[in-house]
């Protein structure tokens, strides 16, 4: 029971923390859209997509190998 309550509290905490983190104040444009402001710099996420894909593939292979080793040992 204690484990379920702590997981629930932790889930609610992260939900509200991300909700507050992603909130934006209104922009200065006529419609209040923050994307209207041309001074907002673009995030260079596309520069690191290949790194994230490589890390994801390595992670999948490591997990598959661990599962396979567990099956062989049992």
KEPADREN-731847 format. One record per residue (C-alpha): residue number from 1; chain; x negated, y, z negated. Coordinates in steps of 0.5 Angstrom, whole numbers, plus 500, padded with zeros to 3 digits. Layout:
BEGIN
num  chaine  px  py  pz
NUM  A  X  Y  Z
...
***
This chain:
BEGIN
num  chaine  px  py  pz
1  A  500  500  500
2  A  494  505  498
3  A  491  503  505
4  A  498  505  509
5  A  498  512  505
6  A  491  514  506
7  A  492  512  514
8  A  498  516  514
9  A  495  522  510
10  A  489  522  515
11  A  493  521  521
12  A  497  527  519
13  A  491  531  517
14  A  488  530  524
15  A  495  532  528
16  A  495  538  524
17  A  488  540  525
18  A  488  539  533
19  A  495  543  533
20  A  492  549  530
21  A  485  548  534
22  A  488  548  541
23  A  493  554  539
24  A  491  560  543
25  A  493  567  542
26  A  497  571  547
27  A  493  574  553
28  A  493  581  554
29  A  496  580  561
30  A  503  582  563
31  A  506  575  562
32  A  502  574  556
33  A  498  568  560
34  A  491  567  557
35  A  489  565  564
36  A  490  571  567
37  A  484  574  564
38  A  478  574  569
39  A  473  575  563
40  A  474  568  561
41  A  468  564  562
42  A  469  557  566
43  A  467  551  562
44  A  462  547  566
45  A  465  540  564
46  A  464  537  571
47  A  457  538  570
48  A  457  532  565
49  A  462  527  568
50  A  457  522  570
51  A  453  522  563
52  A  460  521  560
53  A  462  515  565
54  A  455  512  564
55  A  456  512  557
56  A  463  509  557
57  A  460  503  562
58  A  455  502  557
59  A  460  502  551
60  A  464  497  555
61  A  459  492  556
62  A  456  492  549
63  A  463  491  547
64  A  464  485  552
65  A  457  482  550
66  A  459  482  542
67  A  466  479  544
68  A  462  474  548
69  A  457  472  542
70  A  462  472  537
71  A  466  467  541
72  A  460  463  542
73  A  458  463  535
74  A  465  460  532
***
